[in-house]
Amino acid sequence: MSLHFLPGLGATSALYSGYSFPFPIQTLDYSGPPRPGCGFDEYAAFLIQRQGIQPGDSLVGVSLGGMLACEIAKQVPIRKLTLISSCTQRQHLHPLLTRLAFLGPRVPWARLQRLARPVPGLSPARKLAVEMFREADADFVRWACSCAADWSGLAEHEDLVSIHGDRDPVFPIQRQRVHHTVSGGDHLMVISRRTEILPLLLARHGGEE
């Protein structure tokens, strides 16, 4: 059994660089979709094959990574599904972001990545977010934005846990079914609140490897 960690949109495997686990984990970096026009279901199948995800494995997904983890769980019997700052239905997104998702393919992401620079005074969490955005695959970001608005979601999973901040503007907590609330946590809390999130992950996944 393996434990796979999926980053969010515009993020890379560096998202988990500040976490230390006493067992091996599998991380990944996204690449552009296998073909133009594919949906989350096809991309999930692509990840299953590329990462060697097997029945009985467990997934941890942040933001968009949680949505893709849900999609993988629809195709492979996943043991434990842990979502951080994420959701199981597109209706859980902020309504404005759902409408803006349709603009994703028209945004010049590659140009924005070249222009993105950490500025003095930026918090460590936001500095890392900018650095990851500069390294992210622009084709993937463009594609994922268009897919998010049409995502069919996950109806249920027998062992799903959601860790969520009560100040998340992307996935408002009022729209979620949350198991662990991080007080004051925003959408970047996986970076800024590691000391609170790591014990939750260790308690949940510590005996799997």
PyRosetta script that sets phi, psi and omega in degrees:
from pyrosetta import init, pose_from_sequence

init()
pose = pose_from_sequence("MSLHFLPGLGATSALYSGYSFPFPIQTLDYSGPPRPGCGFDEYAAFLIQRQGIQPGDSLVGVSLGGMLACEIAKQVPIRKLTLISSCTQRQHLHPLLTRLAFLGPRVPWARLQRLARPVPGLSPARKLAVEMFREADADFVRWACSCAADWSGLAEHEDLVSIHGDRDPVFPIQRQRVHHTVSGGDHLMVISRRTEILPLLLARHGGEE")
pose.set_psi(1, 138.5)
pose.set_omega(1, -179.5)
pose.set_phi(2, -122.7)
pose.set_psi(2, 156.4)
pose.set_omega(2, 177.9)
pose.set_phi(3, -116.0)
pose.set_psi(3, 116.3)
pose.set_omega(3, -175.2)
pose.set_phi(4, -107.8)
pose.set_psi(4, 134.4)
pose.set_omega(4, 179.2)
pose.set_phi(5, -111.4)
pose.set_psi(5, 124.2)
pose.set_omega(5, -179.5)
pose.set_phi(6, -109.4)
pose.set_psi(6, 127.1)
pose.set_omega(6, 178.5)
pose.set_phi(7, -78.6)
pose.set_psi(7, 176.6)
pose.set_omega(7, -179.8)
pose.set_phi(8, -91.5)
pose.set_psi(8, -175.1)
pose.set_omega(8, 179.7)
pose.set_phi(9, -67.4)
pose.set_psi(9, 131.0)
pose.set_omega(9, -178.7)
pose.set_phi(10, 76.5)
pose.set_psi(10, 6.3)
pose.set_omega(10, 179.8)
pose.set_phi(11, -112.6)
pose.set_psi(11, 165.5)
pose.set_omega(11, 178.2)
pose.set_phi(12, -127.0)
pose.set_psi(12, -176.1)
pose.set_omega(12, 178.7)
pose.set_phi(13, -62.5)
pose.set_psi(13, -16.5)
pose.set_omega(13, 176.6)
pose.set_phi(14, -61.6)
pose.set_psi(14, -15.8)
pose.set_omega(14, 177.7)
pose.set_phi(15, -56.1)
pose.set_psi(15, -30.8)
pose.set_omega(15, -176.3)
pose.set_phi(16, -103.2)
pose.set_psi(16, 10.8)
pose.set_omega(16, -175.1)
pose.set_phi(17, -65.6)
pose.set_psi(17, -24.9)
pose.set_omega(17, -179.3)
pose.set_phi(18, -87.5)
pose.set_psi(18, 1.7)
pose.set_omega(18, -179.3)
pose.set_phi(19, -98.4)
pose.set_psi(19, 140.5)
pose.set_omega(19, 178.2)
pose.set_phi(20, -124.1)
pose.set_psi(20, 120.5)
pose.set_omega(20, -179.0)
pose.set_phi(21, -117.3)
pose.set_psi(21, 142.7)
pose.set_omega(21, 178.2)
pose.set_phi(22, -82.7)
pose.set_psi(22, 24.0)
pose.set_omega(22, 178.9)
pose.set_phi(23, -152.7)
pose.set_psi(23, 157.3)
pose.set_omega(23, -177.9)
pose.set_phi(24, -72.1)
pose.set_psi(24, 144.3)
pose.set_omega(24, 174.0)
pose.set_phi(25, -128.6)
pose.set_psi(25, 158.9)
pose.set_omega(25, 177.0)
pose.set_phi(26, -110.4)
pose.set_psi(26, 125.0)
pose.set_omega(26, 175.6)
pose.set_phi(27, -115.1)
pose.set_psi(27, 165.6)
pose.set_omega(27, -179.7)
pose.set_phi(28, -145.2)
pose.set_psi(28, 159.2)
pose.set_omega(28, 170.8)
pose.set_phi(29, -117.1)
pose.set_psi(29, 141.1)
pose.set_omega(29, -177.9)
pose.set_phi(30, -79.5)
pose.set_psi(30, 151.1)
pose.set_omega(30, 170.6)
pose.set_phi(31, -128.7)
pose.set_psi(31, 168.0)
pose.set_omega(31, -179.1)
pose.set_phi(32, -55.4)
pose.set_psi(32, 157.2)
pose.set_omega(32, -178.1)
pose.set_phi(33, -59.1)
pose.set_psi(33, 151.5)
pose.set_omega(33, -177.4)
pose.set_phi(34, -63.2)
pose.set_psi(34, -23.0)
pose.set_omega(34, 176.1)
pose.set_phi(35, -156.9)
pose.set_psi(35, 153.1)
pose.set_omega(35, 177.7)
pose.set_phi(36, -61.0)
pose.set_psi(36, 138.2)
pose.set_omega(36, 175.2)
pose.set_phi(37, 86.3)
pose.set_psi(37, -0.4)
pose.set_omega(37, -179.9)
pose.set_phi(38, -73.3)
pose.set_psi(38, 156.8)
pose.set_omega(38, -179.6)
pose.set_phi(39, -102.6)
pose.set_psi(39, -178.4)
pose.set_omega(39, 178.7)
pose.set_phi(40, -58.8)
pose.set_psi(40, -35.3)
pose.set_omega(40, -178.0)
pose.set_phi(41, -63.9)
pose.set_psi(41, -42.8)
pose.set_omega(41, 179.6)
pose.set_phi(42, -70.2)
pose.set_psi(42, -37.9)
pose.set_omega(42, 179.0)
pose.set_phi(43, -67.7)
pose.set_psi(43, -36.9)
pose.set_omega(43, 176.5)
pose.set_phi(44, -61.2)
pose.set_psi(44, -41.8)
pose.set_omega(44, 177.2)
pose.set_phi(45, -62.5)
pose.set_psi(45, -37.8)
pose.set_omega(45, 177.0)
pose.set_phi(46, -62.3)
pose.set_psi(46, -44.1)
pose.set_omega(46, 179.0)
pose.set_phi(47, -66.5)
pose.set_psi(47, -39.2)
pose.set_omega(47, 179.0)
pose.set_phi(48, -57.4)
pose.set_psi(48, -44.9)
pose.set_omega(48, -179.3)
pose.set_phi(49, -72.5)
pose.set_psi(49, -44.7)
pose.set_omega(49, -176.4)
pose.set_phi(50, -66.3)
pose.set_psi(50, -39.7)
pose.set_omega(50, -176.3)
pose.set_phi(51, -91.5)
pose.set_psi(51, -7.7)
pose.set_omega(51, -178.5)
pose.set_phi(52, 67.8)
pose.set_psi(52, 38.3)
pose.set_omega(52, 179.8)
pose.set_phi(53, -73.3)
pose.set_psi(53, 127.5)
pose.set_omega(53, -173.1)
pose.set_phi(54, -117.4)
pose.set_psi(54, 158.2)
pose.set_omega(54, 171.7)
pose.set_phi(55, -54.8)
pose.set_psi(55, 135.9)
pose.set_omega(55, -178.4)
pose.set_phi(56, 93.6)
pose.set_psi(56, -11.2)
pose.set_omega(56, 174.2)
pose.set_phi(57, -71.2)
pose.set_psi(57, 165.0)
pose.set_omega(57, 177.2)
pose.set_phi(58, -121.1)
pose.set_psi(58, 153.3)
pose.set_omega(58, -176.9)
pose.set_phi(59, -127.4)
pose.set_psi(59, 140.8)
pose.set_omega(59, 169.2)
pose.set_phi(60, -122.9)
pose.set_psi(60, 124.1)
pose.set_omega(60, -178.0)
pose.set_phi(61, -131.1)
pose.set_psi(61, 136.6)
pose.set_omega(61, 178.1)
pose.set_phi(62, -106.1)
pose.set_psi(62, 129.9)
pose.set_omega(62, 175.1)
pose.set_phi(63, 54.1)
pose.set_psi(63, -120.1)
pose.set_omega(63, 178.5)
pose.set_phi(64, -58.7)
pose.set_psi(64, -33.2)
pose.set_omega(64, 177.3)
pose.set_phi(65, -61.0)
pose.set_psi(65, -31.9)
pose.set_omega(65, 175.4)
pose.set_phi(66, -69.2)
pose.set_psi(66, -38.0)
pose.set_omega(66, 177.3)
pose.set_phi(67, -64.2)
pose.set_psi(67, -42.8)
pose.set_omega(67, 177.6)
pose.set_phi(68, -68.3)
pose.set_psi(68, -34.4)
pose.set_omega(68, 175.4)
pose.set_phi(69, -61.7)
pose.set_psi(69, -40.5)
pose.set_omega(69, 176.1)
pose.set_phi(70, -60.8)
pose.set_psi(70, -41.7)
pose.set_omega(70, -179.2)
pose.set_phi(71, -66.9)
pose.set_psi(71, -38.5)
pose.set_omega(71, 176.1)
pose.set_phi(72, -63.3)
pose.set_psi(72, -40.4)
pose.set_omega(72, -178.8)
pose.set_phi(73, -65.1)
pose.set_psi(73, -19.0)
pose.set_omega(73, 175.7)
pose.set_phi(74, -78.1)
pose.set_psi(74, -17.0)
pose.set_omega(74, -176.7)
pose.set_phi(75, -109.9)
pose.set_psi(75, -25.2)
pose.set_omega(75, -179.4)
pose.set_phi(76, -129.9)
pose.set_psi(76, 134.9)
pose.set_omega(76, 177.7)
pose.set_phi(77, -68.0)
pose.set_psi(77, 95.2)
pose.set_omega(77, -178.3)
pose.set_phi(78, -83.4)
pose.set_psi(78, 136.9)
pose.set_omega(78, -177.8)
pose.set_phi(79, -69.5)
pose.set_psi(79, -59.1)
pose.set_omega(79, 179.8)
pose.set_phi(80, -128.3)
pose.set_psi(80, 136.5)
pose.set_omega(80, -179.9)
pose.set_phi(81, -121.1)
pose.set_psi(81, 116.3)
pose.set_omega(81, -177.9)
pose.set_phi(82, -118.7)
pose.set_psi(82, 122.8)
pose.set_omega(82, -179.0)
pose.set_phi(83, -109.7)
pose.set_psi(83, 132.6)
pose.set_omega(83, 176.3)
pose.set_phi(84, -120.1)
pose.set_psi(84, 122.2)
pose.set_omega(84, -179.8)
pose.set_phi(85, 51.4)
pose.set_psi(85, 46.9)
pose.set_omega(85, -175.4)
pose.set_phi(86, -139.6)
pose.set_psi(86, -161.1)
pose.set_omega(86, -175.0)
pose.set_phi(87, -159.0)
pose.set_psi(87, 170.7)
pose.set_omega(87, 176.7)
pose.set_phi(88, -112.2)
pose.set_psi(88, -6.6)
pose.set_omega(88, -179.9)
pose.set_phi(89, -141.2)
pose.set_psi(89, 146.2)
pose.set_omega(89, 179.7)
pose.set_phi(90, -65.6)
pose.set_psi(90, -22.9)
pose.set_omega(90, 178.9)
pose.set_phi(91, -66.8)
pose.set_psi(91, -13.8)
pose.set_omega(91, 179.3)
pose.set_phi(92, -80.0)
pose.set_psi(92, -14.6)
pose.set_omega(92, 174.5)
pose.set_phi(93, -68.0)
pose.set_psi(93, 154.7)
pose.set_omega(93, 171.8)
pose.set_phi(94, -59.7)
pose.set_psi(94, 132.4)
pose.set_omega(94, -176.4)
pose.set_phi(95, -53.9)
pose.set_psi(95, -38.2)
pose.set_omega(95, -179.6)
pose.set_phi(96, -63.6)
pose.set_psi(96, -41.3)
pose.set_omega(96, -179.6)
pose.set_phi(97, -66.7)
pose.set_psi(97, -34.4)
pose.set_omega(97, 177.1)
pose.set_phi(98, -61.8)
pose.set_psi(98, -41.6)
pose.set_omega(98, 179.1)
pose.set_phi(99, -70.1)
pose.set_psi(99, -38.4)
pose.set_omega(99, -179.1)
pose.set_phi(100, -71.3)
pose.set_psi(100, -20.6)
pose.set_omega(100, -178.7)
pose.set_phi(101, -58.2)
pose.set_psi(101, -31.1)
pose.set_omega(101, 179.7)
pose.set_phi(102, -65.7)
pose.set_psi(102, -20.1)
pose.set_omega(102, 179.5)
pose.set_phi(103, -84.5)
pose.set_psi(103, -11.0)
pose.set_omega(103, -175.4)
pose.set_phi(104, -50.0)
pose.set_psi(104, -48.0)
pose.set_omega(104, -179.1)
pose.set_phi(105, -64.3)
pose.set_psi(105, -18.3)
pose.set_omega(105, -177.2)
pose.set_phi(106, -93.4)
pose.set_psi(106, -8.3)
pose.set_omega(106, -178.3)
pose.set_phi(107, -81.3)
pose.set_psi(107, 133.6)
pose.set_omega(107, 179.1)
pose.set_phi(108, -77.8)
pose.set_psi(108, 75.0)
pose.set_omega(108, -173.1)
pose.set_phi(109, -59.0)
pose.set_psi(109, -43.1)
pose.set_omega(109, -178.6)
pose.set_phi(110, -59.0)
pose.set_psi(110, -40.4)
pose.set_omega(110, 178.7)
pose.set_phi(111, -67.1)
pose.set_psi(111, -41.9)
pose.set_omega(111, 178.2)
pose.set_phi(112, -62.2)
pose.set_psi(112, -36.8)
pose.set_omega(112, 178.9)
pose.set_phi(113, -64.4)
pose.set_psi(113, -40.1)
pose.set_omega(113, 179.6)
pose.set_phi(114, -66.6)
pose.set_psi(114, -32.1)
pose.set_omega(114, -178.2)
pose.set_phi(115, -82.6)
pose.set_psi(115, -22.5)
pose.set_omega(115, -175.4)
pose.set_phi(116, -65.5)
pose.set_psi(116, 127.8)
pose.set_omega(116, 179.0)
pose.set_phi(117, -143.0)
pose.set_psi(117, 137.0)
pose.set_omega(117, 171.8)
pose.set_phi(118, -64.1)
pose.set_psi(118, 138.9)
pose.set_omega(118, 179.8)
pose.set_phi(119, -110.3)
pose.set_psi(119, 155.6)
pose.set_omega(119, 179.0)
pose.set_phi(120, -56.8)
pose.set_psi(120, 139.8)
pose.set_omega(120, 178.7)
pose.set_phi(121, 88.6)
pose.set_psi(121, -4.1)
pose.set_omega(121, 179.4)
pose.set_phi(122, -69.9)
pose.set_psi(122, 139.8)
pose.set_omega(122, 179.4)
pose.set_phi(123, -65.4)
pose.set_psi(123, 155.4)
pose.set_omega(123, 177.6)
pose.set_phi(124, -55.1)
pose.set_psi(124, -37.5)
pose.set_omega(124, -179.8)
pose.set_phi(125, -64.0)
pose.set_psi(125, -45.7)
pose.set_omega(125, -178.5)
pose.set_phi(126, -74.1)
pose.set_psi(126, -30.3)
pose.set_omega(126, 175.6)
pose.set_phi(127, -63.9)
pose.set_psi(127, -44.8)
pose.set_omega(127, 177.9)
pose.set_phi(128, -64.4)
pose.set_psi(128, -38.3)
pose.set_omega(128, 179.1)
pose.set_phi(129, -60.9)
pose.set_psi(129, -41.5)
pose.set_omega(129, 178.6)
pose.set_phi(130, -65.8)
pose.set_psi(130, -43.2)
pose.set_omega(130, -179.3)
pose.set_phi(131, -62.7)
pose.set_psi(131, -41.7)
pose.set_omega(131, 179.1)
pose.set_phi(132, -67.1)
pose.set_psi(132, -39.6)
pose.set_omega(132, 179.5)
pose.set_phi(133, -60.4)
pose.set_psi(133, -37.8)
pose.set_omega(133, 179.0)
pose.set_phi(134, -65.0)
pose.set_psi(134, -28.1)
pose.set_omega(134, -177.0)
pose.set_phi(135, -94.4)
pose.set_psi(135, -11.8)
pose.set_omega(135, -174.8)
pose.set_phi(136, -68.5)
pose.set_psi(136, 156.2)
pose.set_omega(136, 178.3)
pose.set_phi(137, -76.3)
pose.set_psi(137, 113.9)
pose.set_omega(137, -175.7)
pose.set_phi(138, -63.0)
pose.set_psi(138, -35.8)
pose.set_omega(138, 179.0)
pose.set_phi(139, -64.7)
pose.set_psi(139, -38.0)
pose.set_omega(139, 178.5)
pose.set_phi(140, -66.7)
pose.set_psi(140, -44.6)
pose.set_omega(140, -179.4)
pose.set_phi(141, -60.0)
pose.set_psi(141, -45.3)
pose.set_omega(141, -179.7)
pose.set_phi(142, -61.2)
pose.set_psi(142, -46.7)
pose.set_omega(142, -178.9)
pose.set_phi(143, -65.6)
pose.set_psi(143, -44.4)
pose.set_omega(143, -175.8)
pose.set_phi(144, -63.6)
pose.set_psi(144, -36.5)
pose.set_omega(144, 178.6)
pose.set_phi(145, -59.6)
pose.set_psi(145, -42.8)
pose.set_omega(145, -178.2)
pose.set_phi(146, -70.9)
pose.set_psi(146, -31.7)
pose.set_omega(146, -178.3)
pose.set_phi(147, -76.5)
pose.set_psi(147, -31.3)
pose.set_omega(147, -174.7)
pose.set_phi(148, -59.3)
pose.set_psi(148, -36.3)
pose.set_omega(148, -177.1)
pose.set_phi(149, -69.3)
pose.set_psi(149, -20.2)
pose.set_omega(149, -177.4)
pose.set_phi(150, -111.6)
pose.set_psi(150, 8.8)
pose.set_omega(150, -175.1)
pose.set_phi(151, -63.6)
pose.set_psi(151, 135.4)
pose.set_omega(151, -177.6)
pose.set_phi(152, -83.2)
pose.set_psi(152, -16.9)
pose.set_omega(152, 175.8)
pose.set_phi(153, 80.2)
pose.set_psi(153, -179.2)
pose.set_omega(153, -179.8)
pose.set_phi(154, -118.8)
pose.set_psi(154, 124.6)
pose.set_omega(154, -177.0)
pose.set_phi(155, -71.2)
pose.set_psi(155, -45.5)
pose.set_omega(155, -178.4)
pose.set_phi(156, -164.3)
pose.set_psi(156, 163.3)
pose.set_omega(156, 173.4)
pose.set_phi(157, -152.8)
pose.set_psi(157, 139.0)
pose.set_omega(157, -171.9)
pose.set_phi(158, -70.9)
pose.set_psi(158, -20.5)
pose.set_omega(158, 179.2)
pose.set_phi(159, -139.8)
pose.set_psi(159, 74.6)
pose.set_omega(159, -179.8)
pose.set_phi(160, -116.3)
pose.set_psi(160, 133.1)
pose.set_omega(160, 176.9)
pose.set_phi(161, -128.8)
pose.set_psi(161, 134.2)
pose.set_omega(161, 179.6)
pose.set_phi(162, -112.8)
pose.set_psi(162, 128.1)
pose.set_omega(162, 175.7)
pose.set_phi(163, -112.0)
pose.set_psi(163, 122.4)
pose.set_omega(163, -168.6)
pose.set_phi(164, -143.4)
pose.set_psi(164, 144.1)
pose.set_omega(164, 174.9)
pose.set_phi(165, -89.4)
pose.set_psi(165, 146.2)
pose.set_omega(165, -177.2)
pose.set_phi(166, -83.7)
pose.set_psi(166, 4.5)
pose.set_omega(166, 175.3)
pose.set_phi(167, -125.1)
pose.set_psi(167, 34.2)
pose.set_omega(167, -179.8)
pose.set_phi(168, -83.9)
pose.set_psi(168, 113.7)
pose.set_omega(168, -178.5)
pose.set_phi(169, -81.3)
pose.set_psi(169, -17.2)
pose.set_omega(169, -177.5)
pose.set_phi(170, -82.6)
pose.set_psi(170, -47.6)
pose.set_omega(170, 176.2)
pose.set_phi(171, -119.2)
pose.set_psi(171, 83.8)
pose.set_omega(171, -176.2)
pose.set_phi(172, -54.3)
pose.set_psi(172, 133.9)
pose.set_omega(172, -173.3)
pose.set_phi(173, -62.6)
pose.set_psi(173, -25.7)
pose.set_omega(173, 179.7)
pose.set_phi(174, -64.1)
pose.set_psi(174, -19.9)
pose.set_omega(174, -178.1)
pose.set_phi(175, -95.8)
pose.set_psi(175, -2.4)
pose.set_omega(175, -172.4)
pose.set_phi(176, -108.1)
pose.set_psi(176, 159.8)
pose.set_omega(176, 166.1)
pose.set_phi(177, -103.5)
pose.set_psi(177, 103.8)
pose.set_omega(177, -169.3)
pose.set_phi(178, -107.5)
pose.set_psi(178, 139.0)
pose.set_omega(178, 177.8)
pose.set_phi(179, -100.2)
pose.set_psi(179, -34.6)
pose.set_omega(179, 177.6)
pose.set_phi(180, -131.8)
pose.set_psi(180, 118.3)
pose.set_omega(180, 179.4)
pose.set_phi(181, -100.1)
pose.set_psi(181, 129.7)
pose.set_omega(181, 175.2)
pose.set_phi(182, -99.3)
pose.set_psi(182, 110.9)
pose.set_omega(182, -176.7)
pose.set_phi(183, -64.9)
pose.set_psi(183, 125.8)
pose.set_omega(183, -179.5)
pose.set_phi(184, 80.3)
pose.set_psi(184, 1.1)
pose.set_omega(184, -178.2)
pose.set_phi(185, -75.0)
pose.set_psi(185, 133.1)
pose.set_omega(185, 177.3)
pose.set_phi(186, -105.6)
pose.set_psi(186, -162.4)
pose.set_omega(186, -174.4)
pose.set_phi(187, -73.4)
pose.set_psi(187, -16.1)
pose.set_omega(187, 178.1)
pose.set_phi(188, -100.9)
pose.set_psi(188, 17.5)
pose.set_omega(188, -174.2)
pose.set_phi(189, -65.8)
pose.set_psi(189, -20.2)
pose.set_omega(189, 176.9)
pose.set_phi(190, -61.4)
pose.set_psi(190, -23.5)
pose.set_omega(190, 175.3)
pose.set_phi(191, -95.3)
pose.set_psi(191, -49.8)
pose.set_omega(191, -170.8)
pose.set_phi(192, -79.1)
pose.set_psi(192, -18.0)
pose.set_omega(192, -176.6)
pose.set_phi(193, -124.3)
pose.set_psi(193, 41.2)
pose.set_omega(193, -178.1)
pose.set_phi(194, -58.1)
pose.set_psi(194, -38.9)
pose.set_omega(194, -175.1)
pose.set_phi(195, -64.5)
pose.set_psi(195, -22.1)
pose.set_omega(195, 177.4)
pose.set_phi(196, -93.7)
pose.set_psi(196, -32.5)
pose.set_omega(196, -176.2)
pose.set_phi(197, -82.0)
pose.set_psi(197, -37.9)
pose.set_omega(197, -178.4)
pose.set_phi(198, -56.1)
pose.set_psi(198, -47.5)
pose.set_omega(198, 178.8)
pose.set_phi(199, -59.6)
pose.set_psi(199, -33.5)
pose.set_omega(199, 177.6)
pose.set_phi(200, -65.6)
pose.set_psi(200, -41.6)
pose.set_omega(200, 179.2)
pose.set_phi(201, -68.5)
pose.set_psi(201, -39.4)
pose.set_omega(201, 179.2)
pose.set_phi(202, -65.6)
pose.set_psi(202, -40.8)
pose.set_omega(202, 179.3)
pose.set_phi(203, -65.5)
pose.set_psi(203, -35.1)
pose.set_omega(203, -176.2)
pose.set_phi(204, -82.6)
pose.set_psi(204, -38.2)
pose.set_omega(204, -171.0)
pose.set_phi(205, -116.3)
pose.set_psi(205, 2.7)
pose.set_omega(205, -171.9)
pose.set_phi(206, -60.6)
pose.set_psi(206, -26.0)
pose.set_omega(206, -176.4)
pose.set_phi(207, -104.1)
pose.set_psi(207, 17.8)
pose.set_omega(207, -172.3)
pose.set_phi(208, -89.6)
pose.set_psi(208, -25.5)
pose.set_omega(208, -173.8)
pose.set_phi(209, -92.2)
pose.dump_pdb("model.pdb")
